[in-house]
């Protein structure tokens, strides 16, 4: 999008430099969208902190990526879909799972499908899920803590998808 500068570490606002250094250290490069998000040190740092917290949640990696991909696809963030499709591949997720998430189709894995459905229910109801929706999530081996961690993931990746789409 016009108007957003793609910063490098050396040219970024002072408050964004450490965050860009962490991104470069973790990924080996700075994606252009991250360079544009550096315009706001608070947003870039906030996303990294929240993302780190979500990574430390008790949801397993595939469940976390199910939340992220559900939000990314719903919000049409192609940058996020590409990055998290690659992350799923690195986690040895079946290609059928990635395809289903990208196409908003049910997952073959019932446990992960319950995460996808619950994520959509939380989004559709702004958190006011029905007792039946929560019970379905819990019936697939998840906990109430996991339900709150899904909300953490939704918040984190809603911020990310919105910001990524804004800066292009």
For each residue, the residues with C-beta under 8 A, 3 or more apart:
1: 4 166 167 168
2:
3:
4: 1 36 39 166 167 168
5: 11 35 36 39
6: 32 35 36
7: 11 12 13 16 20 35 36 38 39
8: 11 12 20 30 35
9: 12 17 20 21 24 30
10:
11: 5 7 8
12: 7 8 9 16 17 20 35 38
13: 7 16 17 38 39 41
14: 17 41
15: 41 42 45
16: 7 12 13 19 20 38 39 40 41 44 45
17: 9 12 13 14 20 21
18: 21 22 45
19: 16 22 23 38 41 44 45 48
20: 7 8 9 12 16 17 23 24 30 34 35 38 44
21: 9 17 18 24 25
22: 18 19 25 26 48
23: 19 20 26 27 30 31 34 48
24: 9 20 21 27 28 29 30
25: 21 22
26: 22 23
27: 23 24 30 31
28: 24
29: 24
30: 8 9 20 23 24 27 34 35
31: 23 27 34 35 79 83
32: 6 35 36
33: 36 37 79 164 167 168
34: 20 23 30 31 37 38 44
35: 5 6 7 8 12 20 30 31 32 38
36: 4 5 6 7 32 33 39 167 168
37: 33 34 40 43 44 47 163 164 167
38: 7 12 13 16 19 20 34 35 41 44
39: 4 5 7 13 16 36 167
40: 16 37 43 44
41: 13 14 15 16 19 38 44 45
42: 15 45 46
43: 37 40 46 47 159 163
44: 16 19 20 34 37 38 40 41 47 48
45: 15 16 18 19 41 42 48 49
46: 42 43 49 50 159
47: 37 43 44 50 51 156 159 160 163
48: 19 22 23 44 45 51 52
49: 45 46 52 53
50: 46 47 53 54 152 155 156 159
51: 47 48 54 55 156 160
52: 48 49 55 56
53: 49 50 56 57 152 156
54: 50 51 57 64 149 152 153 156
55: 51 52 64
56: 52 53
57: 53 54 64 146 149 152 153
58: 143 145 146 149
59: 63 64 67 115 146 149 150 153
60: 63 64
61: 64 65 91
62: 65 66 88 91 93 97 109 112
63: 59 60 66 67 111 112 115 142 146
64: 54 55 57 59 60 61 67 68 153
65: 61 62 68 69 84 87 88 91 93
66: 62 63 69 70 101 107 112 115 116 119
67: 59 63 64 70 71 115 119 150 153 154 157
68: 64 65 71 72 80 84 153 157
69: 65 66 72 73 81 84 85 88 98 101 102
70: 66 67 73 74 101 115 116 119 120 123
71: 67 68 74 75 80 119 123 153 154 157 158 161
72: 68 69 75 77 80 81 84 157 161
73: 69 70 76 81 101 102 104
74: 70 71 104 120 123
75: 71 72 80 158 161 162 165
76: 73 161 165
77: 72 80 81 160 161 164 165
78: 81 82
79: 31 33 82 83 164
80: 68 71 72 75 77 83 84 157 160 161 164
81: 69 72 73 77 78 84 85 102
82: 78 79 85 86
83: 31 79 80 86 87
84: 65 68 69 72 80 81 87 88
85: 69 81 82 88 89 98 102
86: 82 83 89 90
87: 65 83 84 90 91
88: 62 65 69 84 85 91 93 97 98 101
89: 85 86 92 93 95 98
90: 86 87
91: 61 62 65 87 88
92: 89
93: 62 65 88 89 97 98
94: 97 98 108
95: 89 98 99
96: 99 100 108
97: 62 88 93 94 100 101 107 108 109 112
98: 69 85 88 89 93 94 95 101 102
99: 95 96 102 103 105
100: 96 97 103 105 106 107 108
101: 66 69 70 73 88 97 98 104 107 116
102: 69 73 81 85 98 99
103: 99 100
104: 73 74 101
105: 99 100
106: 100 113 116
107: 66 97 100 101 110 112 113 116
108: 94 96 97 100 113
109: 62 97 112 113
110: 107 113 114 140
111: 63 114 115 140 141 142
112: 62 63 66 97 107 109 115 116
113: 106 107 108 109 110 116 117
114: 110 111 117 118 136 137 139 140 142
115: 59 63 66 67 70 111 112 118 119 137 140 142 150
116: 66 70 101 106 107 112 113 119 120
117: 113 114 120 121 133 136 137
118: 114 115 121 122 129 133 134 136 137 142 147 150
119: 66 67 70 71 115 116 122 123 150 153 154
120: 70 74 116 117 123 124
121: 117 118 124 125 129 130 133
122: 118 119 125 126 127 129 150 151 154
123: 70 71 74 119 120 126 154
124: 120 121
125: 121 122 128 129 130
126: 122 123
127: 122 151
128: 125
129: 118 121 122 125 133 134
130: 121 125 133 134
131: 134 135
132: 135 136
133: 117 118 121 129 130 136 137
134: 118 129 130 131 137 138 147
135: 131 132 138 139
136: 114 117 118 132 133 139 140
137: 114 115 117 118 133 134 140 142 146 147
138: 134 135 142 143 144 147
139: 114 135 136
140: 110 111 114 115 136 137
141: 111
142: 63 111 114 115 118 137 138 146 147
143: 58 138 146 147
144: 138 147 148
145: 58 148 149
146: 57 58 59 63 137 142 143 149 150
147: 118 134 137 138 142 143 144 150 151
148: 144 145 151 152
149: 54 57 58 59 145 146 152 153
150: 59 67 115 118 119 122 146 147 153 154
151: 122 127 147 148 154 155
152: 50 53 54 57 148 149 155 156
153: 54 57 59 64 67 68 71 119 149 150 156 157
154: 67 71 119 122 123 150 151 157 158
155: 50 151 152 158 159
156: 47 50 51 53 54 152 153 159 160
157: 67 68 71 72 80 153 154 160 161
158: 71 75 154 155 161 162
159: 43 46 47 50 155 156 162 163
160: 47 51 77 80 156 157 163 164
161: 71 72 75 76 77 80 157 158 164 165
162: 75 158 159 165 166
163: 37 43 47 159 160 166 167
164: 33 37 77 79 80 160 161 167
165: 75 76 77 161 162 168
166: 1 4 162 163
167: 1 4 33 36 37 39 163 164
168: 1 4 33 36 165
